[in-house]
């Protein structure tokens, strides 16, 4: 049922559905209109097609395409699912019976697995034993063996049509006739993020047979740029740890599991794609690129760093000794090298700039990273990247922001078109109780320079709710637009925002001290007490108190 719901949600356009009830106009990356759930004169209803959600800042109505139809039509979830499935041309009965292609692939995977323990599969099983792969891992990943012949006849006996066997890539056209694509190979079933078998990877067991590895041809279900080997098996661990380790091959994934590291997967290529990173971003906040330290591995890491940054997943790079990978080190009994390498992983800037052989090269690589940072919508995440880059490069944050401003061509527009850092932090607090309490505890309204930020924080102190403040605020429209465009809170982002609030507190305290020094230089003891206090604050900031 979950797979069906996901398939329907992906197939329908939330803008098209809501657009039948609400006149929507584009505002940044969102769409705005009058809320259909309450009477209003000023539009406060927003739809974010990228996230597949809607939210009304007036009445608080929010949800996805299913909840919208349920609320607007007064129907049940099942009825909403049926209507949307019909709209997308999806036959619910057929989906529940499972697509014949997927049934065939699942049946083939089970057939290959059983063949591993038949006489023909002895050499494949021996090879796995040689690579120190135990039964538990063979079973978890459903590893198998494709015999020299017999797969097609087995599938036909199971009732699968010849054309379907060709369509799924089990049979391939050589130009001189059809043959079984993966015959006489060790088989790695490849699953999507929902655990459905969508294709296969096959490794040659004969050193004279090339290529060593081949995959099923691309199909409706198997698109290499959207699939990650081992993701399904490691999904729970990835979600729990909020981090994922990317390795290069099938055996690397297995080796990591064997040393107890399960939040791992491998792209179906040499570097991460945007689609793969989009999937990872649903579950992980950090990605560790664990690649071979040779030139090819470095190039793949550099490409993957850029993709991860653009998708808001913080990248780290851990390069193994040249010519080594997790599988080879596991075989040699040196998995501790893998663990140490991960422990000493470099952040994206450390890795990227380490490749510079001259000042000119360093400048060029810094600009490359800034170009990626410019693509990020989330202002807090963008600030984090700039801070890290500044720390590593030795270039002041202000200088980096100036370069970034040239890329954006809008950063230096007149002040009325944007919000100050103080105002951005206060706006964020309007939409999250935890941030609001943290801000109120740490910042005195009278210490703020931005009058709008000062007034909102003061109203919080007086006990007013976010809704009351927003409803009456003269810049309500601009605040809501900013919120829909930039605010996307998760635990990592909240942590970053709290860090910014601590920094703001520190600078305000420092400003007070300097003012006191200039105004009352004769009060030496009091000034020293203030300085001591501010140093304590700074130490706490560095400790993360």
Beta strands, then each sheet from edge to edge (+ up, - down):
strand 1: 25-27
strand 2: 30-33
strand 3: 45-48
strand 4: 53-56
strand 5: 62-63
strand 6: 144-146
strand 7: 171-173
strand 8: 178-180
strand 9: 185-191
strand 10: 197-204
strand 11: 213-215
strand 12: 228-229
strand 13: 243-247
strand 14: 264-267
strand 15: 286-292
strand 16: 314-320
strand 17: 346-347
sheet 1: 1+ 2- 3+ 4- 5+
sheet 2: 6+ 9- 10+ 11-
sheet 3: 7+ 8-
sheet 4: 12+ 14- 13- 15- 16- 17+
end
